Structure formats: structure tokens, C-alpha cells
């Protein structure tokens, strides 16, 4: 065993093709030096690496892909370079690994093996949505995806609304584009007229939306050309 | 009134002097073009602007300082450039504005005035701590500072531990360096031996720590040379 283990670097990637210049020089520098990557999806990782480090020879890199059918499984092979003193990068499909993705399982295993870990700063749709919402950034909760069935969704939204008011805590959740309209309608139907709803959609795309209005005001807005974009919703 | 209002840009700054290269070219580019900044503290804003945009003439810039005695107050003057079509930046003391700082009040007022808002991606100690903790990044809550009195702190920590287990939700909080030892001791005393505690301290400093261990393991660790650094704690 070498005197020093490698470091597991947590590498943020853009949220959209327009976000390339929102990746920091430190991240590009570290990525340039890596030969091993653990990725949520190898194809996407290769795409970002090629864009972010144009000179890189992808054939020299080993990219381990997480098993999407068993996102709670790690492969001991992935940690062999680290044990041998070689740095490894962890990459998500979009944004920062370990936030709203299955990356935590890798970081957790690295801690268990006493491997040094370094988070690099970069895009996170959750963080950017909260910043731009004007909601309480001193107390907030993120819930991932909400239930899909209409009755359950209404109950959950009303529960989050109560939590937001009782604890002055911003309540954050996400939705996939093809269910955005359904989610917006559920919010407009289930929440009080003066409850605030913040929506960030298509962050780092060519036409991002960041808007916070009361439910009453959202009901009067007609221009919903963000509905086809990945969206973060915040109640507060 | 001009046809188009200015944009309120949310400008992330480093968490520490060593984090300069973790600021993205997009942020530097936008900051270079701004002449108006709303800052949590003007002195810190000037320091970061000078470091991030070395050629800038600070005398040409107007920096509005938020009133630390009335953090919930905004000044209508701050919004005059925006109304006149001129962009304005919002800056925090460290990291991303609107997260764990009083910046939300400004963003909120901008939404009320229908001013376009754009979050830029960059350092956030909360996000980076969560990424590096291996805790559940698909469900988490941030609580800011916990109570200081020993009895209240114990009760709060045990409540967060119950929430973490019941809802599989990572519980995040922060502490100032001079109370880190007290907080660590409170965690070791109040929490179950197998509860996991993640600590990220001195992120973007020359000697950052990112470590997640069970309370039982933390009790056996002797090397606590991170206690003088700003720290983020996560229970999960």
C-alpha cells in the first residue's frame, strides 16, 4: 500500500451546453490530470470531458459507469486506482455529483476506505434555483421528486406548504419536463393564493427562467414557454 | 421607463483566498461589466472584485452595502439602475448570495419589481459539504445555526437525528470557528454511536477537511486541527 492514497475529486459539469463557461479553471485543471472517472453515465461523461478539455485523449481514460439498475452498488475495482495513490473523478449527468443524483454511494464508500475527498465548486440546479428564488436561504429542504398520482401529489404539496409557513423553511422539489405542466397545475390547484412559488427552468440553457410569484399571480401568467425545460420548484 | 430592465446577477465569490481559481470565466466576465454592486459588506466586495478583475477601476463602481442591523430592509435607490436598464450584481461575504446569508431579501424585492434575475454558478459551502459527505443528496435540509445553550442544543441535535433516520434526510447546519469544539463535543455526547456525522471545514482554504464517520469513530479520532476553520456539519 502506498504512503498516500489518491483523492476522489467531485467534478461538477454544466447543466446545459450553454453552461460551459460556468465551469471554473480549477475544475478544468484537475480534470485534465485525471485518467480515471466514475460516471453516472459514461457517454455523458465523455461528452463533457471532450468539451471541457479539448486536447484530452479519451482512449487513455478509464470511465467506470454506475449501474443504473443498482444505483446503490459500488464496484471494488473503481477504488483500486485510489488505493494505489492515483486520483479519480466522480461525475454526474448534470451539475454537481452527490446532489440530486446517486453519487453519494461512491463518496460514502470512499469515506469508509479513508480515501481523501475534495468537492469542487460548480453548477448545481438546486443551489442556483434557491439563490434566484428570493426564498429563505437560511432554512430550506430539498425533497427530490414528489409523488405522481394526483391525490398523493395534492396532499404532499399541501404538507410542504404547511412546513414552509410553520418553519419559515423553503421547500424545494424537481420535476421532469414532460410532467411540468401537470406539476404547475397541481400547485395552482392545491396551494393558497398568497403562497409564493419560485420556478427556475432551463438553468444555463439559452433561455432560462427564474421567477417567483404568488400562486394568485402565477394563475394570471399566460406565458409558459419554460414547460419543456428541466425545472426546480420552490414553495416558501 | 426603458423597454428593458437591467438584470440582477447573483455573483458567487470564493470561500477563502485559495478559492480564486474556483470562480468561473462567466462570472469574471459578467463582473467585469458591472458598475453597481449590492453587497453584504462593501469592504469584502471590493477585495474580491480587485482580486477577480485585476484591471477594474474601483472608483468607477458604486457599491451599496446592506444594513447589517436591519438585514430585512432594502433601499429603493439600489434598484434605480435596474429600473433604468443597467445590470446590478449581488455579492455575499463568501460563497453564493442568497444561501446562508441575508441576500434573499434583495432577490425577493427584484421579483416584486419584475426585474430579471440570473444565478451564476460557483462556490457554496453548504452544497460542497453535502457533495463531499456521502449523505443523502436526494433529500436534505439546511438549518443554519443551531441554538447555543447546551440543553437546547442537545435537544435540537437529537431532534435532527430522529428526522435524519425517520425521513432518510441529511440534516445540515453550520457553526462559527470559535464554537466548533463545543459543537463537536455536543454531537459526540448527544448522538447515537452509529449515527453518521460529516464535517467539511475550511473549504477552499489551504488545508480543507471533508470527513464522514460514525459518532463512535469520531470519538476515537484525535487529530482535530480543523477546529479553527468555518465548518459545515451534516447528520445522516
Interface residues (C-beta under 8 A of the other chain):
Chain A: X10 X12 X15 X19 X21 X22 X23 X24 X25 X26 X27 X29 X96 X97 X98 X99 X100 X101 X102 X103 X104 X105 X106 X107 X108 X109 X110 X111 X116 X117 X118 X119 X120 X121 X122 X123 X124 X126 X127 X128 X129 X130 X131 X132 X133 X134 X135 X136 X137 X138 X139 X140 X141 X142 X143 X144 X169 X198 X200 X203 X204 X208 X210 X211 X212 X213
Chain B: X10 X12 X15 X19 X21 X22 X23 X24 X25 X26 X27 X29 X96 X97 X98 X99 X100 X101 X102 X103 X104 X105 X106 X107 X108 X109 X110 X111 X116 X117 X118 X119 X120 X121 X122 X123 X124 X126 X127 X128 X129 X130 X131 X132 X133 X134 X135 X136 X137 X138 X139 X140 X141 X142 X143 X144 X169 X200 X203 X204 X208 X210 X211 X212 X213
